Every structure is written in structure tokens, then in C-alpha cells.
């Protein structure tokens, strides 16, 4: 279970990188349209053609951020209850809470654009929490391997004596 926990945590951290790349691609497409003389208005946004060449970036950002990462964070929290690692549950819960905040901020940006500042900073907090969770799972594996090796060594010493 430690490997699953660690893998989920790393996938979440990588997912945030995908998010950043996707939204940069999307807004690059919007800026490309504007530089070519197009106008971005409500009609264009509702038509689904706002990004031009970067339109796919909006979809990736929405699906990964609104569905995939929240599900992975819930899975991380569930798996954390089966992992014997110090702080596994805490860091999984922190990661989930930050992702819930991120989704809430993401849906609120259209009403209060300044929340975008927190949305961007919170993304970095998610990466940090996920990486800490991954290292916690990894450290637990290392200490379990060390304990197992010590146990085998003690057993072989007792047998040879």
C-alpha cells in the first residue's frame, strides 16, 4: 500500500504540472487570436472556440482539475488509512483540502477575478503537500525495509549462535 500511496501522491504533483501547462497553452491560444485581430467576447467564449489552437488546454485544465485530481486526492486519503507512515493521513488530508479549495477557487474566478492570485499560489501548495506525502510514504517504506533487514539479520545471528 505504501507504493500505491507514494504513486498517487506523485501523480497528484504531476497533475498540477499538467494543469499549469494546459492553462498556459490555452491562454497562449487566446493571445494568438487577439494578436491576429480577433476579439474575445462572451459570444466567442460561449461558442467554444475561444482558444483557437489552444482550445484543448481549457478542456484539459477543466477535466484534470475538476475531476481527475479531486478523485486522486480522495483515493490518496483512503489509501492513507492502510499505510503505516508517520503523517500519511495528515498529508493526504491536507492535499485533499487544498484541492477542494483549488476547485472552489477555480469556479469562483469568473465572479471574483482576484481569486486567480490565490488559485495560482494554491497550486504550488498542492504540489508541496503532494510531494511531502510522497516522501512520507517513501520514508516509511525505507524504514520498514530497514526493520525487516534488521529482523532477518537478528534471526540469522540467533540461528548461527
Rosetta blueprint (number, residue, H / E / L):
1 X L
2 X H
3 X H
4 X H
5 X H
6 X H
7 X H
8 X H
9 X H
10 X H
11 X H
12 X H
13 X H
14 X H
15 X H
16 X H
17 X H
18 X H
19 X H
20 X H
21 X H
22 X H
23 X H
24 X H
25 X H
26 X H
27 X H
28 X H
29 X H
30 X H
31 X H
32 X H
33 X H
34 X H
35 X H
36 X L
37 X L
38 X L
39 X L
40 X L
41 X L
42 X H
43 X H
44 X H
45 X H
46 X H
47 X H
48 X L
49 X L
50 X L
51 X L
52 X H
53 X H
54 X H
55 X H
56 X H
57 X H
58 X H
59 X H
60 X H
61 X H
62 X H
63 X H
64 X H
65 X H
66 X H
67 X H
68 X H
69 X H
70 X H
71 X H
72 X H
73 X H
74 X H
75 X H
76 X H
77 X H
78 X H
79 X H
80 X H
81 X L
82 X L
83 X L
84 X L
85 X L
86 X L
87 X L
88 X H
89 X H
90 X H
91 X H
92 X H
93 X H
94 X H
95 X H
96 X H
97 X H
98 X H
99 X H
100 X H
101 X H
102 X H
103 X H
104 X H
105 X H
106 X H
107 X H
108 X H
109 X L
110 X L
111 X L
112 X L
113 X L
114 X L
115 X H
116 X H
117 X H
118 X H
119 X H
120 X H
121 X H
122 X H
123 X H
124 X H
125 X H
126 X H
127 X H
128 X H
129 X H
130 X H
131 X H
132 X H
133 X H
134 X H
135 X H
136 X H
137 X H
138 X H
139 X H
140 X H
141 X H
142 X H
143 X H
144 X H
145 X H
146 X H
147 X H
148 X H
149 X H
150 X H
151 X H
152 X H
153 X H
154 X H
155 X H
156 X H
157 X H
158 X H
159 X H
160 X H
161 X L
